[in-house]
Amino acid sequence: MTTPPHTPNTPAPPSAAYPTAPPSAPYTPAHPNAPYNAPNTPAHPNDDVQPRSSRRAGRSRGRSRGRKGEDDTRETGHTEPVWRRLAGLALVALVAGVAGWGFHRVFPGAELLRAVVPAAVAPALVAALTWRRPLWLALTLNLVLWLAGTIPLYGGLEPTLLADVVNAWQALLTTLLPAQPDPELLVLVHTLVWAAATIGAETLARTRTRIAAAVPALLVYGVALLLGVDGEGSNLPVAAVLLVLVAALALVRDGRPPVWLLAGIPAAAALAALALVVGPLLPIAAQPYNPRDDADLPPPVRVDSVSPLDRVSAWLQIPDRELFTVKADEPLNWRLAVLDRYDGVRWTSDARFQPTGGRVPRGEWTGRTETVRQEVTFEGLPGTWLPAAERPEQVGGVRGLVVDPASGALLAGVKPAKGFRYEVTSRVPEPTKEELLAATPVRDPALTAFPEGPQERLFRRLAQQATKGADVPIKQAYRLQSYLRTNAAYDVTAPPGHSLKGLEFFLQTTHRGTSEQFASTFALMARTLGLPSRVVVGFRPGEESGGVYHVKSGHVLAWAEIKFDKLGWQAFYPTPGRSGAKDDHDVVSSAIQESEELENEFGKDGAEQSQSSQPQAIGQSEEPASGLSPWLIAAVVGGVLVVGYAGVAAGLPWWRRRARRRAPGPKSRVLGAWRQTCDDLGLSGRYALTAEDVITLSAGSNGHADPRTHLQDEISNHLRPLADISNFVRYAPDTVTEAAATTAWRHSDAIRRAVRTRTPVTTRLRNRLLLRR
């Protein structure tokens, strides 16, 4: 009998690529598109031979009954074990919680956990219970639970909850870190983490994506990085943990065996450890972008109805009233308020107070300092100003603390009661003689403004007379200080007030006053010389007893300060002692002695020193900074990472296909061709499907049949013989030949070309970048 010729549309008989089946079961396809079902050979190792309709009915009944260890089949046909879904939800909750912990630079302490833990855990539990239910039900439950979760933060239902959520970010941008763990601020973290956990959990439960569920939490971590730029500590360990958790999530969602977790997680941990070492070395880590630099600070506000400067004369009339005590290692002046604006009647403050959890930003001075720790206890000090040595660095024990970053002035949120106690750590500047001689005043019109009036001519004339012959700013300030100390007397009975009229009367008539008049006059006379000045109200150290200084109302003192470039604010004491020219106060006496020594230095070789020190003060002798811009380095590093990821996304599929094609043995190469085809058709991990199942799923993978039927026919024509070869290999692996492997890969390559033709370029690019098979 003559064998009919083989037509192009007829699959090659099994003998052409691999040994034939037993004679009792010859392979004779009835039609080119008919599926292959050997009489005694099941299409799947675990399925009996039965009509396709029966198999579908059996699978439907299996879904209705459910299976041990597996969830129901999704609409996509994907079956996921219960442990993988639960493990994925647990990882999503961990990623959201760790991202929320990134706010530890904003809110250090256990209070942050009260906002983060329930927000990360509750959405994962909701997703585990409602993944078969409509999405609107899960979102509604999350909204109700979020509202319930705010009750422990506020201690009850808060009517301003939504307003706090909207305004918290702006409040944090105007807060000096660390921030107070107030509910009005913590609610922002609570909401962000809850939203990230909800989106991530629902994405994981309702889609087949790998790491998309972690993206919202990573965005929350980015917000934490921005808001925590000024905070203490580092977020690099948090980033390392996030990297390990995301890697674990990708492995769990990829359907890999559990043994992959044992290998993949340590590899991710090693990469995270490398990032911990390399991260601090990057230049961008030293000067990150700080959004607080662009935030609008709150406007200046009047702190008390009565200025501390207005209280000076009243306090001096009752000098034995104890105001507060200070436990410190050495005596210092305790500054209370800083006043830098003058309107012709009174000195006020232009401070822009910002909330803080205790940290006070450093001032302009970056030279040598002495650390002084104080413990202050209120006894009868009125108002909300908090005394401390200049310059405060850390404050503890004050709820609702606000601070002016420019002056370092401190305020309590509420008026402190008697017995109120707090701790302060100050860094007292200790400039050298050379640094003082080289000081040049800053240019700030607001600090040299003089109110309009006829008194300006008087103040300027007297200032020029007092500083005649002084050719450098620091010498002018010392001459002006000496002039007032020697030409007027200290008198606690002098009329109070510091208006221009009152100061004019002080200069021309009485020549007597308290530190209120001396400090005000000095500051205004300095302004006529172009020296930026302000007035400070504080106290002398007080009476020492057992290491504790008892500060009474009679120890009140006002002094003036002038701002120099790089040196910052330098104090001057124009008020003489009670005896006239000398002061009975150790701190002031030492300052006056130092100023007199510097004046003598000017007298010896002032011209030479001023000429040699001036260029250094304005920075002409400094070498320009060199090196690459941190932003350029960051851009290069980011570009390298993007290119590296693109290389991995482009090379990984090629490497996987190459490894399958070159696998050892023809059996492995045939099965590799079948797996490659399933991957190309979007059926990754479902290598045991029959050819008919694969054809049906590939034809309707987008919800409808492919309109280009010729492409679908081409896929079917190559898919059926490839499935036949794959099924034969499963039952007769020892008789597979090299020709069978070559034929299998020929069909697989043809299917791959057809799939690429029918798949839009944008879809292929997106799948490649997301590492989807």
C-alpha positions in Angstrom: 0.0 0.0 0.0 1.3 3.4 -0.9 1.8 5.9 1.9 0.1 9.3 1.1 2.4 12.2 0.9 2.8 14.5 3.9 1.0 17.8 3.4 2.2 21.1 4.9 -0.9 21.4 7.1 -0.7 17.9 8.4 1.4 17.3 11.5 4.4 15.1 10.9 3.9 11.5 12.0 5.6 10.6 15.3 8.1 8.4 13.4 9.5 11.5 11.8 10.8 13.0 15.1 10.7 10.3 17.7 10.0 6.5 18.0 6.5 5.5 17.1 4.0 4.2 19.7 3.2 0.5 19.9 1.6 -1.0 16.8 -1.6 -1.4 18.6 -1.9 2.4 18.9 -0.7 4.0 15.7 -0.9 7.8 15.5 -3.3 8.7 12.6 -4.7 12.2 13.0 -8.2 12.4 11.5 -7.8 16.1 10.8 -4.9 18.6 10.9 -6.6 20.4 13.8 -7.7 17.3 15.7 -6.2 16.9 19.1 -3.9 14.0 19.9 -5.4 11.4 22.2 -3.7 8.0 22.2 -6.1 5.2 23.0 -4.3 4.1 26.1 -2.3 7.2 26.9 -3.9 10.0 29.0 -3.3 13.6 27.9 -2.0 14.4 31.4 -0.2 12.2 33.8 -2.8 12.9 36.5 -6.0 12.7 34.3 -7.9 9.7 33.1 -8.9 9.4 29.5 -12.3 11.0 29.2 -14.2 13.4 26.9 -13.3 17.0 27.2 -16.7 17.9 28.4 -16.4 15.4 31.2 -13.0 16.8 32.2 -14.5 20.3 32.3 -17.4 19.1 34.4 -15.0 17.3 36.8 -12.9 20.5 37.2 -16.1 22.5 37.8 -17.2 20.1 40.5 -13.7 20.2 42.0 -13.9 24.0 42.2 -17.3 23.9 43.8 -16.1 21.4 46.4 -12.8 23.0 46.9 -9.4 21.3 47.4 -7.2 20.8 50.4 -4.3 23.3 50.4 -5.6 25.2 47.3 -7.9 28.1 46.7 -10.5 28.1 44.0 -9.4 28.6 40.4 -9.6 32.2 39.5 -11.2 33.5 36.4 -7.8 33.5 34.7 -7.5 29.8 35.4 -4.6 30.4 37.9 -4.6 28.2 40.9 -2.6 29.5 43.9 -2.0 27.6 47.1 -3.4 29.1 50.3 -0.1 29.4 51.9 1.3 31.5 49.1 -1.6 34.0 49.3 -1.3 34.2 53.1 2.5 34.6 52.9 2.1 37.3 50.2 -0.4 39.2 52.4 1.9 38.9 55.4 4.8 40.3 53.3 2.6 43.2 52.1 1.8 44.0 55.7 5.5 43.8 56.6 6.5 46.1 53.7 3.8 48.7 54.7 4.8 48.5 58.3 8.6 48.9 57.6 7.9 51.8 55.2 5.9 53.4 58.0 8.8 52.9 60.3 10.7 55.1 57.9 9.1 58.0 59.8 11.3 57.2 62.8 13.4 60.2 62.0 10.3 62.3 62.3 8.7 60.7 65.3 11.3 58.8 67.3 9.9 56.5 70.0 7.2 54.0 70.6 4.4 56.5 69.8 5.0 55.9 66.1 4.2 52.2 66.4 0.7 53.0 67.6 0.1 54.6 64.3 1.9 52.1 62.0 1.2 48.6 63.3 -2.7 48.6 63.1 -2.5 50.5 59.8 -0.2 47.8 58.3 -2.0 44.7 59.7 -5.7 45.4 59.4 -5.9 45.8 55.5 -4.1 42.4 55.1 -6.6 40.7 57.3 -9.5 42.3 55.4 -8.0 41.1 52.1 -7.6 37.6 53.4 -11.3 37.5 54.5 -12.9 39.3 51.5 -10.8 38.3 48.5 -13.8 36.4 47.0 -16.1 39.3 47.7 -16.6 42.5 45.7 -13.9 45.1 46.0 -16.3 47.8 47.3 -16.9 45.7 50.3 -13.2 45.4 51.2 -12.7 49.1 50.7 -15.7 50.0 52.9 -14.4 47.7 55.7 -11.0 49.3 55.4 -12.5 52.8 55.7 -14.5 51.9 58.8 -11.4 50.3 60.4 -9.2 53.3 59.6 -11.7 55.5 61.3 -11.7 53.2 64.3 -7.9 53.1 64.3 -7.8 56.9 64.8 -9.7 56.6 68.1 -6.6 55.3 70.1 -4.5 58.1 68.6 -6.9 60.9 69.7 -8.4 59.2 72.7 -11.8 59.4 71.1 -13.6 60.6 67.9 -12.1 63.8 66.7 -14.3 66.2 64.6 -11.2 67.8 63.0 -9.8 64.4 61.8 -10.1 65.1 58.1 -8.7 68.6 58.4 -5.7 67.2 60.4 -5.0 64.6 57.6 -5.0 67.4 55.0 -2.9 69.9 57.0 -0.5 67.5 58.8 2.0 67.5 55.9 2.3 71.2 55.9 2.6 71.3 59.7 5.5 68.7 59.5 7.3 70.8 56.9 7.3 73.7 59.4 8.3 71.5 62.4 11.9 71.2 63.6 12.6 67.5 63.9 12.1 65.5 65.9 8.4 66.4 65.9 6.2 66.0 68.9 4.1 62.8 68.6 0.8 64.7 68.6 -2.3 63.0 67.1 -2.7 65.8 64.7 0.6 64.8 63.1 0.7 61.1 63.6 -2.6 60.7 61.8 -0.8 61.5 58.5 1.5 58.4 59.0 -1.5 56.3 60.1 -3.4 57.3 56.9 -0.5 56.8 54.5 0.4 53.4 55.8 -3.2 52.3 55.8 -3.7 53.4 52.2 -0.5 51.7 51.1 -1.4 48.5 52.9 -5.0 48.5 51.5 -3.9 49.0 47.9 -1.1 46.5 48.2 -3.2 43.8 49.9 -6.1 44.1 47.4 -3.7 44.2 44.5 -2.1 41.0 45.7 -5.4 39.2 46.4 -7.1 40.1 43.1 -4.2 40.1 40.5 -1.3 37.9 39.5 1.3 40.7 39.7 4.6 40.0 41.5 5.8 43.1 43.2 3.2 45.7 42.3 1.6 45.2 45.7 4.7 46.7 47.3 4.8 49.8 45.2 2.4 51.9 47.4 4.5 51.1 50.5 7.6 52.2 48.7 6.0 55.5 47.8 5.2 55.9 51.5 8.8 55.3 52.3 9.8 58.0 49.8 7.5 60.4 51.7 9.2 59.4 54.9 12.6 60.1 53.4 11.5 63.6 52.4 9.9 64.6 55.7 12.7 63.1 57.7 15.7 64.8 56.1 16.5 66.9 59.2 15.9 64.0 61.6 18.5 62.1 63.6 19.4 58.5 62.6 19.5 56.8 59.2 16.9 55.2 57.0 19.4 53.0 55.2 18.6 50.0 57.4 14.9 50.5 56.6 15.7 50.5 52.9 17.7 47.3 53.3 14.9 45.5 55.1 12.4 46.7 52.4 14.7 45.3 49.7 14.7 41.9 51.4 11.0 41.9 51.9 10.3 42.9 48.3 12.6 40.1 47.0 10.7 37.6 49.2 7.4 38.8 47.9 8.6 38.4 44.3 9.8 34.8 45.0 6.5 33.9 46.7 4.4 35.4 43.9 6.6 33.9 41.2 5.4 30.4 42.1 8.9 29.2 42.9 9.3 26.2 45.2 10.0 27.1 48.8 13.6 26.1 48.4 14.0 29.2 46.2 13.1 31.4 49.2 16.0 29.8 51.1 18.4 30.9 48.4 16.8 34.1 47.2 16.3 35.8 50.5 20.0 35.5 51.7 21.1 36.8 48.3 18.8 39.8 48.7 20.1 40.3 52.3 23.7 40.3 51.0 22.8 42.9 48.4 21.1 45.0 51.1 24.2 44.7 53.3 26.3 46.0 50.4 23.9 49.0 50.0 24.3 49.8 53.7 28.0 50.1 53.2 28.0 52.0 50.0 25.0 54.2 50.7 26.7 56.6 53.2 29.6 57.0 50.8 27.5 58.6 48.1 27.9 62.5 47.9 24.1 62.9 47.7 23.8 61.3 51.1 25.6 64.2 52.7 23.4 66.9 51.3 20.0 65.5 50.4 17.2 67.8 49.2 15.3 69.3 52.2 11.7 70.3 51.4 11.7 72.5 54.5 13.9 74.9 52.7 11.0 75.7 50.3 8.2 75.7 52.9 6.5 78.8 54.0 7.2 79.5 57.7 4.5 80.7 60.0 4.3 84.5 60.3 5.8 86.3 63.3 3.4 86.5 66.3 3.4 88.4 69.5 4.3 86.0 72.3 3.2 87.8 75.4 1.0 90.8 76.0 3.9 92.3 78.0 7.4 92.2 76.6 10.2 90.9 78.9 12.0 94.2 78.2 9.1 96.1 79.7 9.3 94.0 82.9 13.0 95.0 83.6 12.3 98.1 85.7 9.4 96.4 87.5 11.5 93.4 88.4 14.3 95.6 89.7 11.9 97.2 92.1 11.3 93.9 93.8 14.7 92.3 93.5 14.2 89.4 96.0 11.4 87.6 94.2 12.7 84.1 93.1 11.9 83.4 89.5 13.6 80.1 88.7 16.6 77.9 89.6 19.3 76.5 87.4 21.4 73.4 88.2 24.6 73.8 86.0 28.3 73.2 86.1 29.2 76.9 85.8 27.6 80.3 85.9 26.3 81.8 82.7 23.9 84.4 81.6 20.4 82.8 81.1 18.8 84.4 78.0 15.1 84.7 78.0 13.9 86.7 74.9 15.5 88.0 71.8 14.1 91.3 70.3 15.2 92.4 66.9 12.6 94.8 65.6 12.2 98.4 66.8 9.3 100.8 65.8 10.4 103.9 67.7 8.3 102.9 70.8 9.3 99.4 71.8 11.4 96.4 70.8 9.6 93.3 69.5 10.5 90.0 68.2 10.4 88.9 64.5 10.9 85.3 65.5 9.2 82.6 63.5 8.6 79.9 66.1 8.4 76.3 64.9 7.3 73.3 66.8 10.0 70.8 67.8 10.4 67.6 69.8 13.4 69.0 71.5 16.1 69.7 68.9 17.3 73.2 68.3 19.1 74.0 65.0 22.7 75.2 65.2 23.5 78.8 64.7 25.9 80.5 62.3 28.9 79.8 64.6 30.7 76.6 63.6 33.9 77.0 65.6 34.9 75.9 69.1 32.2 75.6 71.7 31.7 74.4 75.3 28.9 72.1 76.2 26.8 73.2 79.2 23.9 71.2 80.6 21.3 72.9 82.7 18.2 71.8 84.7 15.8 74.6 85.1 12.9 74.7 87.6 10.2 77.4 87.5 9.4 79.2 90.7 7.6 82.4 89.7 8.7 83.4 86.2 5.8 84.8 84.3 5.0 84.2 80.6 5.9 81.3 78.3 9.5 82.2 77.6 12.0 79.5 78.7 15.4 80.7 80.0 18.6 78.9 78.8 22.2 79.5 78.1 23.2 80.5 74.6 23.0 78.5 72.3 20.5 75.8 73.1 21.0 72.5 71.2 18.6 70.1 72.9 15.6 70.6 75.2 13.8 67.8 77.1 10.7 67.7 79.2 8.7 70.5 77.5 5.4 69.5 75.9 4.4 71.7 73.0 7.9 73.3 72.7 8.5 75.8 69.9 11.8 77.4 69.0 13.0 80.2 66.7 15.7 78.7 64.6 17.3 82.1 63.9 17.8 83.1 67.6 17.4 79.9 69.5 14.7 81.4 71.7 12.5 78.9 73.4 8.8 79.0 74.2 6.5 76.6 76.0 3.1 75.6 74.5 1.3 76.6 77.7 2.3 78.8 80.6 4.5 76.7 82.9 3.3 76.3 86.4 5.4 76.5 89.6 7.6 73.5 89.9 7.8 72.9 86.1 11.2 71.4 85.2 13.1 70.9 82.0 16.6 70.1 80.8 18.7 72.1 78.3 22.0 71.3 76.6 23.7 74.3 75.2 26.8 74.8 73.2 28.4 78.1 74.3 30.5 79.7 71.5 34.2 80.3 72.3 35.7 82.3 69.5 39.4 83.1 69.5 40.9 86.5 69.6 41.9 86.2 66.0 38.4 85.3 65.0 37.0 88.3 66.8 39.5 90.7 65.3 38.7 89.4 61.8 34.9 89.7 62.2 32.9 91.7 59.7 29.2 92.6 60.1 26.6 90.9 57.9 24.5 93.0 55.6 20.8 92.9 56.7 18.7 96.1 56.2 16.1 94.8 58.7 18.7 94.7 61.4 20.1 98.2 60.7 16.7 100.0 60.2 16.2 103.1 62.3 12.7 104.6 62.8 12.1 107.9 61.2 12.4 110.9 63.5 14.7 113.7 64.6 16.4 111.4 67.1 18.4 109.6 64.4 20.7 112.6 63.9 21.5 112.7 67.6 22.2 108.9 67.8 24.4 109.0 64.8 26.4 112.0 66.0 27.0 110.5 69.4 27.9 107.1 67.9 30.5 108.7 65.5 31.9 110.7 68.4 32.2 107.6 70.6 33.9 105.5 67.8 36.2 108.2 66.4 39.4 106.6 65.2 38.0 103.0 65.1 38.5 101.8 61.5 37.1 98.2 61.8 33.6 97.1 62.9 34.6 95.1 66.0 36.6 98.1 67.3 33.6 100.4 66.8 31.4 98.0 68.8 33.9 97.9 71.7 34.4 101.7 71.7 30.6 102.2 71.7 30.3 99.8 74.7 33.0 101.6 76.6 31.4 105.0 75.8 28.1 104.1 77.4 29.6 102.4 80.4 31.7 105.5 81.3 29.3 108.3 80.4 26.2 107.2 82.1 25.3 105.6 85.5 23.3 102.6 86.4 20.2 103.5 88.5 17.3 101.2 89.3 15.1 104.2 90.1 15.5 105.7 86.6 12.2 106.1 84.6 11.3 103.0 82.6 10.7 102.9 78.9 12.8 102.6 75.7 10.9 104.8 73.2 13.0 107.3 71.1 11.7 110.1 73.2 12.7 108.3 76.4 16.1 107.4 75.1 16.7 110.9 74.0 15.9 112.1 77.5 18.3 109.5 78.8 21.2 110.6 76.6 20.8 114.4 77.0 19.4 114.9 80.4 19.4 112.2 83.1 22.4 110.0 82.0 20.9 107.4 84.4 19.1 104.3 83.5 18.8 100.5 83.8 20.0 97.9 81.4 16.7 98.5 79.5 18.0 102.0 78.4 21.7 101.0 78.0 21.0 98.0 75.8 18.4 99.8 73.7 20.7 102.9 73.2 23.7 100.7 72.2 21.6 98.8 69.7 20.3 101.9 68.0 23.6 103.7 68.0 25.2 100.6 66.4 22.6 100.7 63.7 23.5 104.2 62.7 27.0 102.9 62.1 25.7 100.0 59.9 26.1 97.4 62.5 23.2 94.9 62.6 22.0 94.7 66.2 19.3 93.4 68.5 18.4 93.4 72.2 18.4 90.4 74.5 16.6 90.1 77.8 17.9 87.6 80.3 19.3 87.1 83.7 22.7 87.0 85.5 23.7 83.6 86.8 22.1 84.2 90.2 23.1 83.1 93.7 24.9 79.8 93.9 24.1 77.3 96.6 25.2 73.6 96.3 25.6 73.7 92.5 22.2 75.3 92.0 21.8 78.9 91.0 18.8 80.8 92.4 17.8 83.5 89.9 15.7 86.3 91.4 14.0 89.3 89.8 16.9 91.5 90.7 19.2 89.5 88.5 17.4 90.6 85.3 19.7 92.0 82.7 19.4 93.3 79.1 22.3 93.4 76.7 22.9 94.0 73.0 24.2 91.8 70.3 25.8 92.5 66.9 25.8 89.9 64.1 29.1 89.2 62.3 29.7 87.1 59.3 30.5 83.4 60.2 30.9 84.5 63.8 27.2 84.9 64.4 25.8 87.1 67.2 28.3 88.5 69.6 27.2 89.9 73.0 28.1 93.4 74.3 27.4 94.7 77.7 27.0 98.5 77.7 25.4 98.6 81.2 27.9 99.6 83.9 28.0 98.1 87.4 26.3 99.6 90.4 29.5 101.3 91.4 29.9 103.0 88.0 32.5 101.9 85.6 33.0 98.3 86.9 30.4 95.5 87.0 29.8 93.2 90.0 28.9 90.3 87.7 31.5 87.7 86.8 30.2 86.9 83.3 29.9 90.6 82.3 33.2 91.4 84.0 35.1 88.7 82.0 33.5 90.0 78.8 34.5 93.6 79.5 38.0 92.5 80.3 38.2 90.5 77.1 37.0 93.5 75.1 39.6 95.8 76.7 42.3 93.4 75.8 41.2 93.3 72.3 41.1 97.1 72.2 44.7 97.1 73.3 45.6 94.7 70.5 44.1 97.2 68.1 46.0 100.0 69.7 49.4 98.1 69.1 49.1 97.0 65.6 45.4 97.5 64.6 46.1 98.7 61.1 48.3 95.7 60.2 45.8 93.2 61.8 42.8 94.7 60.1 44.5 94.6 56.7 45.6 91.0 57.1 42.4 89.7 58.6 39.9 91.4 56.3 40.5 89.2 53.2 40.2 86.1 55.3 36.9 87.3 56.8 35.3 87.8 53.4 36.6 84.5 52.1 39.0 85.9 49.4 41.9 83.7 50.6 39.9 80.5 50.6 40.3 78.1 47.7 37.2 77.5 45.6 35.5 74.2 46.2 36.4 71.5 43.7 35.0 68.2 42.7 31.9 66.9 40.9 28.5 68.2 41.8 26.6 65.8 44.1 23.6 66.1 41.8 25.7 65.1 38.8 27.0 62.0 40.7 23.4 61.1 41.7 22.3 61.4 38.1 25.1 59.2 36.9 24.3 56.6 39.6 20.6 56.7 38.8 21.4 56.3 35.1 23.7 53.3 35.8 20.9 51.7 37.9 18.3 52.3 35.1 20.7 50.9 32.4 21.5 47.9 34.7 17.8 47.2 35.2 17.1 47.5 31.5 20.0 45.1 30.8 18.6 42.6 33.2 15.1 43.0 31.7 16.4 42.5 28.2 18.9 39.7 29.0 17.0 37.5 31.5 14.5 36.1 28.9 17.2 35.5 26.5 19.3 33.7 29.1 16.4 31.5 30.2 15.5 30.5 26.6 19.2 29.8 25.8 19.5 27.6 29.0 16.4 25.6 28.0 17.6 25.1 24.4 21.0 23.9 25.6 19.8 21.7 28.4 21.6 18.4 28.8 19.7 15.5 27.1 17.0 15.6 24.4 14.2 15.0 27.0 15.2 18.2 28.9 15.3 20.2 25.6 11.9 19.0 24.5 10.3 19.9 27.9 12.2 23.2 27.8 10.7 24.0 24.4 7.2 23.3 25.8 7.9 25.5 28.9 9.2 28.3 26.6 6.0 28.1 24.5 3.8 28.3 27.6 5.8 31.3 28.8 5.5 33.0 25.4 1.7 32.4 25.5 1.5 34.0 29.0 0.9 30.7 30.7 4.0 30.6 32.9 4.1 27.8 35.4 1.2 25.8 33.7 3.3 23.4 31.7 1.0 20.4 32.3 -1.9 21.8 30.3 -3.1 19.9 27.2 -2.6 21.3 23.8 -6.4 22.0 23.5 -6.3 23.9 26.9 -3.3 25.9 25.8 -4.9 26.8 22.5 -8.2 27.8 24.1 -6.4 29.9 26.7 -4.1 31.6 24.2 -6.9 32.4 21.9 -9.0 34.0 24.6 -6.2 35.4 26.8 -7.3 39.0 26.2 -11.0 38.2 26.7 -11.8 37.6 23.0 -10.5 35.6 20.1 -7.6 37.1 18.1 -9.1 38.9 15.1 -6.0 37.8 13.0 -7.2 34.2 12.7 -4.3 33.2 10.4 -1.9 33.9 13.3 -4.0 31.8 15.6 -4.2 29.0 13.1 -0.4 29.1 12.7 0.0 28.9 16.5 -2.4 25.9 16.6 -0.6 24.1 13.7 2.7 24.2 15.6 1.3 23.9 19.1 -0.4 20.5 18.5 2.6 18.6 17.3 4.7 20.2 20.0 2.2 19.1 22.6 2.3 15.6 21.2 6.1 15.5 21.4 6.0 16.8 25.0 3.3 14.2 26.1 5.3 11.4 24.5 8.5 12.5 26.4 6.6 12.3 29.7 5.8 8.6 29.1 8.8 7.4 27.0 11.7 9.6 28.1 14.3 6.9 27.4 13.4 6.7 23.6 13.6 10.5 22.9 16.0 11.3 20.1 17.9 14.5 19.2 15.7 14.9 16.2 12.7 15.2 18.5 14.3 18.0 20.4 15.2 19.8 17.2 11.6 19.5 15.9 10.2 20.6 19.3 12.3 23.8 19.2 11.4 24.4 15.6 7.7 24.5 16.5 8.4 26.6 19.7 10.3 29.2 17.6 7.5 29.4 15.1 5.0 29.9 17.9 7.2 32.6 19.5 7.3 34.5 16.1 3.5 34.3 15.8 2.9 35.5 19.3 5.3 38.4 18.9 3.5 39.4 15.6 0.1 39.5 17.3 1.3 41.2 20.5 1.6 45.0 20.3 5.1 46.5 20.8 3.9 48.5 23.9 2.6 45.3 25.6 5.8 43.4 24.9 7.9 46.3 26.2 5.8 46.6 29.4 6.0 42.9 30.1 9.7 42.9 29.5 10.4 45.8 31.9 8.2 44.2 34.5 10.0 40.9 34.0 6.8 39.2 33.1 7.0 36.0 31.1 
